[in-house]
Each structure stands twice: as structure tokens, then as C-alpha cells.
Amino acid sequence: MKHWIPVILAALFISMSACDQDKKEKADEQKKAKAESESEMKKDVMSAELLWKLGRVNNVQLSPDGGHVLYGVTRYKLEENSGQNDLFKLNLETEDVTRLTTTEEASESGARWRPDGNKIGFLAPDENDDMQLWEMNPDGSDKRKISDIKNGIKGFEYAPDQTKVLYVKEVKLDKTANEVHEDLPKANARIIDNLMYRHWDEWHDYRYSHVFFADYDGKILRNHKDIMKGEKYDSPLNPWGGMEQITWNPNSDKIAYVCKKMSKKEYTLSTNSEIYLYDVKTEETKNLTKNGFEGYDRNPVYSPDGNYLAWESMEEDGFESDKNRIMVMNLETEDVTNMSKDFDYNAQGFSWSKDGKKMYFISGVHATQQIFELDVENNVINQITEGKHNYLNVNAAGDRLIGAKQSMALPTEIFAVDMEGKEKQLTHVNDEKLDKITLAHSEERWIETSDGKEM
């Protein structure tokens, strides 16, 4: 019996060790599973880092034949604090996407279709790092520089007949303190006698944004002309105005542009921007909104036949959040009709149908941005889209509409919308990253106000 005791104790020890080992292995497995679960949960959550990895769709441009969409995608590198924009083309019939640019060191932006659809113009830096106008074939091949403008340009637009190109360029018209006092070249000072010496987070840089046009032969720009020569005003408007504020008429002989031709204190207090019409042949400029339009007048859009001009208009001077109305001018009689007189909401981003009988626009309804249709002849407005989302723009493409849409759950993507409001997503820039997270869920909350309305 005495000889068995060590054997029994050894067997018991081995049994207990095996049991402890099993428990340890089970605990380790549970710990590993928990860690993997927590890791999966972390992957499942939208973070600031992931947000900056998403591509930003921008500058949606419908081709002249309505068959393709040109757009940009900006991607950011958080560690480098920089972004880079590339250009893409979407075939609306096949929904195939072609990447047109692949430059890693620089961005291509501001792209436009040439009116014949045979070329795409875009902005890219030259050897001096100045932004110039370049062109390429619709498949992205044969990239060539078209302009050679000192200090570069900020935007451009082809004339419909392709004989000219308008562009926006900064022009230095004010003197620095060192130029006023040439005997003090190293003085670090500013001479301030104007309230607009600073806007938001930027000092005024002694330059003004002007509209130019030049002759275009399909290869290069020549005979440049500043249509605002000597004027200390900006077009487009600072700080957020873009090429939507400048446009050619269909006959390619007039340029409509937005400008607030004021200075000093008057400029700071007023919102009375005007729409000016420059005649390329006579070199004369006419103020189309001089009488009866005291607030913001912006973003002119010609009807396809060139007989009418639509624009966004606010009524009161100085009232920055006034209602944005739809104004349409008969350019022959200069009679103006307020097309949204009985419409309660803002209207922006106008696009005419090809026959000029309809206009499409974006309007904010219940904290969302939706697409609306305006029957121009009968002055009837109908809402086309509904949902918890924001449409950023709209273009008429035959029997459907093309627009960029975003929501609390989806970054900006391009959608097609039929006239009944049925939507179809066409681009999928961020699908790979969004598939790994749970998309956001949002709910409406309405509060009754003191005057019995819902907010």
C-alpha cells in the first residue's frame, strides 16, 4: 500500500494539472475571443481617422450628349495633412467608371467638358506650380497644357461655339506698405484705411479676382482681355463664390457675371450683389439687376435658346439669410418674373431641361435638401425627391436627373433620379470602407414652438 501512495498522489497531481491546463486554455480562448470581439467592435465604429480616409466626390459635370458624367474624388493623407484630387468619368448606360488622372504629387480639378464633347478641360499646376488650363481626350489620354498665364488661373469656362474661353485670375491693384514706402523694403507692416483689410481668417492680399476671356483655337489661348480692367472688385464673390457665378450666353458673345461693386464700409454692410452683362463685341457692361433687386443676386443660368436668364435673388439688402427666390428675365423685353412667389422655401442650383420648358433646382425642406421641378410656362413647382438626405446639385439628362447626394449614413455619391423620384446609386467610391462599419441611423425630432408651429 505504501508503494501505491506516491503513484496515486502523482496521478492526482497530473489530473489536477490537466484540469488547470484546460481551464487556462479555456480562459485564454475566452480572452482571445473577447479581444477579437472588441477589435471587431472598434472596426465597426466610425472614427475620425476613418472619416478622413473616405473619398470626397465633387464637381459633377454632365457631358454635352448626356451620356457621361465627369467628376472628381478628393482623398486625404492625415499624416501629411494634405489632400489630392483625381478625375473620373462615369458611363451612364453601362455604369462603368474610368479613372482619367493618376498624378500623385498634384491635383487635377475644376474639370469641364468642351462643348463638342471631344475634349475635357481641367486645372493642373505647371512647372512653376501655377494652375493652368490643360486638356485631355475623354479617355484620359493626350494631356496637354493650353494656357500659359502668369501666376495661373482659378477657374474657366468654354464658350459654346468653342472660339473663346473665359477664366478667372487674381490681379494686383493695391500697393503694399513696402511699395508705398520704397525706402523701407524690410518693414513688416500693413497700411489699413479700409474695413475690408481682413476677411474671416485671411488678410486682404492686395489682389482682386477678375474675369478674363481669350481666343481659343483648340490648341492654345491668345489675345487675353480683362473685362473688369482697373476695377477693385471681385468676381466671383469672396469668400465662397465659384464658377457658378460666371457664364457665357448660348451665342458666345456675352458674359454674365456676379459682382458687388462697393468698397470700404459700404461693402461690409451690404449684400447687394448684382448680375452684370458684358458684351464681347462692343466691350460694354450692363447692370441687369440695377433696379428693384436690393439683396444678393447670384448664379445666372441661361435658357438653352438664350432668350431667358434665371438667377437666385434675395429681396432685402443686408439680410444674409433672406429667402432665395427664382427670378427669370426675358432678355428681349427685360421683364422679370418671380417664379417662386408662392413657394415657401429657398431655391438654388438651377438646371434647365433641354427644351427650356422645365427647370430643376435644389431646395431645403424639413432640414433636408431635395430636388424640385419648375414648369416654367405654367409656373408650377413640384417636389421630386423625398428622404433623409441632401442633394447638392441636379442636371437634366433626358428622362432622368443626375445629382450628387449625401446623408447622415452615406458620403457624397452620384445618383440617377427618374421623374417620379425613384433613385439609383451610380458611384460607389466608399463601399469598401463602409462595408466594414455600421452606418449611422438618424431620427427626426419635432418641437412645438410658442406660436403653435413645429420646429
C-alpha positions in Angstrom: 0.0 0.0 0.0 2.8 2.4 0.9 4.2 2.0 -2.6 0.9 2.9 -4.1 0.5 6.2 -2.3 3.1 8.1 -4.4 1.6 6.7 -7.5 -1.9 7.8 -6.5 -0.6 11.3 -5.5 1.2 11.6 -8.8 -1.9 10.6 -10.8 -4.0 13.1 -8.8 -1.4 15.8 -9.4 -1.4 15.0 -13.1 -5.2 15.1 -13.2 -5.3 18.4 -11.4 -2.6 19.9 -13.7 -4.5 18.8 -16.8 -7.7 20.3 -15.3 -5.9 23.5 -14.6 -4.4 23.5 -18.1 -7.9 23.0 -19.6 -9.2 25.9 -17.5 -6.2 28.1 -18.5 -6.7 27.2 -22.2 -10.4 27.9 -22.0 -9.7 31.2 -20.2 -7.1 32.1 -22.9 -9.6 31.3 -25.6 -12.3 33.4 -23.9 -9.8 36.3 -23.5 -8.8 36.0 -27.2 -12.4 35.9 -28.3 -13.2 38.9 -26.2 -10.2 40.8 -27.7 -11.2 39.8 -31.2 -14.8 40.9 -30.4 -13.6 44.2 -29.1 -11.4 44.6 -32.1 -14.3 43.9 -34.4 -16.4 46.5 -32.4 -13.7 49.1 -32.9 -13.7 48.3 -36.7 -17.5 48.7 -36.6 -17.4 52.3 -35.3 -17.0 55.4 -37.5 -13.8 57.2 -36.3 -12.2 60.5 -37.2 -9.4 58.5 -38.8 -11.8 56.5 -40.9 -13.7 59.6 -41.8 -10.6 61.2 -43.3 -10.0 58.0 -45.4 -13.3 58.4 -47.3 -13.1 59.8 -50.8 -14.9 63.1 -51.4 -17.0 63.2 -54.6 -17.1 66.7 -56.2 -17.7 68.8 -59.3 -20.3 66.7 -61.1 -20.4 67.6 -64.8 -22.8 66.1 -67.3 -21.4 65.6 -70.8 -22.9 67.6 -73.7 -24.6 64.4 -75.1 -25.9 63.4 -71.7 -24.2 60.1 -71.8 -21.4 60.5 -69.4 -20.6 62.2 -66.1 -17.3 63.8 -65.2 -16.4 64.2 -61.5 -13.6 64.5 -59.1 -12.7 62.5 -56.0 -10.5 64.0 -53.3 -8.6 61.8 -50.9 -6.7 63.0 -47.8 -3.5 61.8 -46.1 -4.0 62.5 -42.4 -0.3 62.1 -41.5 0.7 64.6 -44.2 -2.2 67.0 -43.6 -2.8 67.1 -47.4 -5.4 66.2 -50.0 -5.2 65.1 -53.6 -8.0 65.3 -56.3 -8.3 63.0 -59.3 -10.8 63.0 -62.2 -13.1 60.2 -63.2 -15.7 59.5 -65.9 -18.9 57.6 -65.5 -20.7 56.0 -68.4 -24.4 56.4 -67.6 -25.5 53.5 -69.8 -23.1 50.8 -68.6 -22.3 52.5 -65.2 -18.6 51.7 -65.9 -16.1 54.2 -64.3 -12.9 55.3 -65.9 -10.1 56.9 -63.9 -8.7 59.8 -66.0 -5.9 61.1 -63.9 -3.4 59.4 -61.6 -0.9 62.1 -60.6 0.2 61.5 -57.0 2.2 64.8 -56.5 -0.5 67.2 -57.6 -4.3 67.6 -58.1 -6.4 68.0 -61.2 -9.6 70.0 -60.5 -12.3 72.2 -61.9 -12.9 69.9 -64.9 -15.3 70.9 -67.7 -16.4 69.2 -70.9 -15.6 71.0 -74.1 -18.9 71.8 -75.8 -18.3 69.3 -78.6 -17.6 66.6 -76.0 -14.3 65.6 -77.7 -12.0 67.1 -75.0 -12.1 67.6 -71.3 -10.5 70.8 -69.8 -9.1 70.8 -66.3 -6.9 72.8 -64.0 -3.4 71.4 -63.0 -0.1 73.0 -62.0 2.6 73.8 -64.5 6.4 73.6 -63.8 6.1 76.8 -61.8 3.3 75.4 -59.7 0.8 77.8 -61.2 -2.6 76.4 -62.0 -3.1 76.3 -65.8 -5.8 75.1 -68.2 -5.0 71.6 -69.6 -6.9 69.4 -71.9 -7.2 65.6 -72.5 -9.2 63.1 -74.5 -12.4 61.7 -72.9 -10.4 58.5 -72.1 -7.7 60.5 -70.2 -5.1 60.3 -72.9 -3.0 63.0 -74.6 -2.9 65.6 -71.7 -1.7 68.9 -73.0 -1.3 72.4 -71.5 -3.5 75.0 -73.2 -2.7 78.2 -71.2 0.5 79.9 -70.0 -0.8 82.6 -67.8 1.5 84.3 -65.3 0.6 83.3 -61.7 -2.1 80.9 -63.0 -5.9 80.9 -63.0 -8.7 79.8 -60.6 -11.4 78.6 -63.0 -12.5 78.6 -66.6 -15.5 78.0 -68.9 -15.6 77.3 -72.7 -17.7 79.5 -74.9 -20.5 77.4 -76.5 -19.0 77.9 -80.0 -15.5 77.0 -78.7 -13.9 80.1 -80.2 -13.1 81.6 -76.7 -12.5 80.6 -73.1 -13.3 82.8 -70.1 -11.2 82.4 -66.9 -10.7 83.9 -63.5 -7.4 85.4 -62.4 -6.1 87.4 -59.5 -5.0 90.9 -60.4 -2.8 93.0 -58.1 -4.2 96.6 -57.9 -3.2 97.8 -54.4 0.2 98.7 -53.1 1.9 97.0 -50.1 3.4 99.2 -47.3 6.8 98.5 -48.8 5.7 99.7 -52.2 4.3 102.9 -50.7 7.5 103.5 -48.7 10.2 102.2 -51.0 12.9 103.4 -48.6 11.6 100.8 -46.1 11.9 97.5 -48.0 12.2 95.3 -44.9 9.3 96.8 -42.9 6.8 94.2 -41.8 3.7 96.4 -41.7 0.3 97.0 -43.3 -1.4 100.3 -44.1 -5.0 100.0 -43.2 -7.5 102.6 -44.3 -10.3 100.2 -45.5 -12.6 98.0 -43.4 -12.1 95.1 -45.8 -8.4 94.7 -44.8 -9.3 91.2 -43.4 -12.0 88.6 -44.2 -12.5 85.7 -41.8 -9.0 84.2 -41.3 -7.2 85.9 -44.2 -5.6 89.3 -44.8 -6.5 91.1 -48.0 -3.6 90.3 -50.4 -3.8 93.5 -52.5 -5.3 91.5 -55.3 -8.8 91.2 -56.9 -10.4 88.3 -58.7 -11.2 89.4 -62.3 -13.0 87.8 -65.2 -10.9 87.4 -68.4 -11.5 85.9 -71.8 -9.2 84.8 -74.6 -9.4 83.4 -78.1 -9.1 79.7 -78.4 -8.1 77.7 -81.5 -8.3 74.2 -80.0 -4.6 74.3 -79.1 -3.8 77.5 -77.1 -5.2 80.7 -75.6 -4.4 84.1 -77.2 -5.4 87.7 -77.0 -6.3 87.9 -73.4 -8.7 90.6 -72.1 -9.7 91.6 -68.6 -13.4 92.6 -68.7 -13.0 94.3 -65.3 -9.8 96.2 -66.0 -8.8 98.6 -63.2 -11.8 97.7 -61.0 -11.1 97.0 -57.4 -13.9 94.4 -57.1 -14.1 90.7 -57.1 -15.9 88.2 -59.3 -16.7 85.6 -58.2 -17.7 87.0 -54.8 -15.5 86.3 -51.8 -15.2 84.1 -49.9 -17.1 81.2 -51.3 -18.2 82.2 -54.9 -17.1 79.9 -57.7 -17.6 79.5 -61.5 -21.3 79.1 -61.0 -21.3 82.9 -60.8 -19.9 83.4 -64.3 -21.4 82.1 -67.6 -21.5 82.5 -71.4 -24.7 83.1 -73.2 -25.5 80.4 -75.9 -24.4 82.7 -78.7 -21.0 83.1 -77.1 -21.0 86.9 -77.5 -21.9 87.9 -73.9 -20.7 87.0 -70.4 -22.9 87.3 -67.4 -21.1 87.6 -64.1 -21.8 88.4 -60.4 -20.1 91.2 -58.6 -20.6 93.6 -55.6 -19.1 96.8 -56.9 -18.7 98.5 -53.5 -15.8 99.2 -51.2 -14.9 100.1 -47.6 -17.7 100.4 -45.1 -20.5 100.1 -47.7 -19.1 96.7 -48.8 -19.2 95.4 -45.2 -22.9 96.3 -44.6 -24.5 95.5 -47.9 -25.4 92.2 -49.6 -26.5 93.9 -52.8 -24.5 92.0 -55.4 -25.6 92.5 -59.0 -25.6 90.5 -62.2 -23.6 92.3 -65.0 -23.7 91.5 -68.7 -20.5 92.1 -70.7 -20.8 92.4 -74.5 -17.7 90.8 -76.1 -18.2 92.8 -79.4 -18.9 96.3 -78.0 -16.9 95.8 -74.8 -19.8 97.4 -72.9 -21.0 96.3 -69.4 -24.7 96.5 -68.3 -26.1 96.0 -64.8 -29.2 93.7 -65.3 -30.3 93.9 -61.7 -29.8 97.6 -61.0 -33.5 98.4 -60.3 -35.6 96.6 -57.8 -33.1 94.0 -56.7 -31.5 95.1 -53.4 -30.2 91.8 -51.9 -27.9 89.0 -53.2 -28.4 88.3 -56.9 -26.2 85.3 -57.9 -25.6 82.3 -60.1 -27.1 83.2 -63.5 -28.1 80.4 -65.8 -29.2 80.9 -69.5 -32.1 79.0 -71.0 -31.0 76.7 -73.9 -32.2 79.2 -76.5 -30.6 82.2 -74.8 -33.9 84.1 -74.5 -34.1 83.9 -70.8 -31.8 84.3 -67.8 -32.6 82.7 -64.4 -30.8 83.5 -61.2 -31.0 83.3 -57.4 -32.2 86.5 -55.8 -32.8 87.8 -52.2 -35.1 90.7 -51.6 -33.6 92.7 -48.7 -30.2 94.4 -48.6 -28.1 93.3 -45.6 -30.3 90.2 -44.8 -27.9 87.3 -45.5 -30.5 84.6 -44.6 -33.3 86.0 -46.7 -35.4 83.7 -48.9 -33.5 82.7 -52.1 -36.0 83.3 -55.0 -36.1 82.1 -58.6 -36.0 85.1 -60.9 -36.4 84.7 -64.7 -35.7 87.6 -67.1 -36.9 87.9 -70.7 -33.7 89.3 -72.2 -35.6 90.9 -75.1 -38.1 92.9 -73.0 -36.1 92.7 -69.7 -39.3 91.8 -67.9 -38.6 89.8 -64.8 -40.9 87.1 -63.2 -40.6 85.8 -59.7 -41.2 82.1 -60.3 -41.2 81.2 -56.6 -43.5 83.9 -55.3 -45.9 81.3 -53.9 -43.1 78.8 -52.9 -42.2 78.9 -49.2 -38.6 77.7 -49.4 -35.2 78.6 -50.8 -34.2 77.7 -54.3 -30.7 77.2 -55.7 -28.6 75.3 -58.2 -30.8 75.8 -61.3 -30.6 73.5 -64.4 -32.8 73.9 -67.5 -34.3 71.0 -69.4 -33.0 70.7 -73.0 -36.3 72.1 -74.4 -36.3 75.0 -71.9 -39.8 74.1 -70.7 -38.7 72.9 -67.2 -36.2 74.0 -64.6 -34.8 71.8 -61.9 -33.4 73.0 -58.6 -32.5 72.2 -55.0 -34.5 73.4 -52.0 -34.3 72.8 -48.3 -37.4 71.1 -46.8 -37.6 69.9 -43.1 -33.8 70.0 -42.7 -33.2 68.1 -46.0 -32.2 69.2 -49.4 -34.5 67.9 -52.2 -34.8 68.1 -56.0 -37.8 70.1 -57.3 -39.2 70.7 -60.8 -40.5 74.0 -62.1 -42.9 74.1 -65.1 -41.7 77.4 -66.5 -44.7 78.1 -68.7 -47.4 77.4 -66.1 -45.2 78.5 -63.1 -46.0 75.2 -61.2 -43.4 73.7 -58.7 -43.4 70.0 -57.8 -41.2 68.1 -55.4 -39.4 65.1 -57.0 -37.3 63.5 -54.2 -38.0 62.7 -50.6 -36.0 61.2 -47.8 -33.4 62.0 -45.1 -30.7 63.2 -47.4 -29.2 66.3 -49.1 -28.9 66.6 -52.9 -26.1 69.0 -53.7 -26.8 69.6 -57.4 -29.0 68.4 -60.3 -28.6 68.1 -64.0 -31.2 67.1 -66.6 -30.2 64.1 -68.7 -33.1 63.2 -70.9 -35.9 61.4 -69.0 -33.9 61.4 -65.7 -31.9 63.6 -63.5 -28.3 63.3 -62.3 -27.2 64.6 -59.0 -24.7 64.2 -56.1 -26.4 63.1 -52.9 -25.2 62.7 -49.3 -26.8 61.7 -46.0 -26.0 61.0 -42.3 -25.3 57.4 -43.4 -23.7 57.9 -46.8 -20.9 60.2 -48.0 -21.5 62.0 -51.3 -22.2 59.7 -54.3 -23.7 60.3 -57.7 -27.4 59.2 -58.2 -29.8 59.0 -61.1 -33.4 60.0 -60.3 -36.4 59.4 -62.6 -39.2 62.0 -62.8 -41.2 60.0 -60.2 -38.4 60.4 -57.6 -37.1 56.8 -57.8 -33.3 56.8 -57.1 -30.4 54.7 -58.3 -26.9 54.9 -56.9 -24.3 55.1 -59.8 -21.0 55.6 -58.0 -19.6 53.5 -55.1 -16.5 55.4 -54.1 -16.5 54.4 -50.5 -18.3 51.0 -50.5 -15.2 49.0 -49.4 -14.7 51.1 -46.3 -18.4 51.5 -45.4 -18.9 47.7 -45.6 -16.8 47.3 -42.5 -18.9 49.7 -40.3 -22.4 50.1 -39.2 -24.0 53.0 -41.0 -25.5 55.8 -38.9 -29.1 55.9 -38.0 -30.9 59.3 -37.6 -34.3 60.2 -36.4 -36.5 63.3 -36.6 -37.5 65.3 -33.5 -40.1 68.0 -33.8 -40.8 70.6 -31.2 -43.9 72.8 -30.9 -42.9 76.5 -30.9 -44.5 79.2 -28.8 -46.7 80.3 -31.7 -48.1 76.8 -32.3 -45.8 75.8 -35.2 -43.5 72.8 -35.5 -39.7 73.2 -35.5 
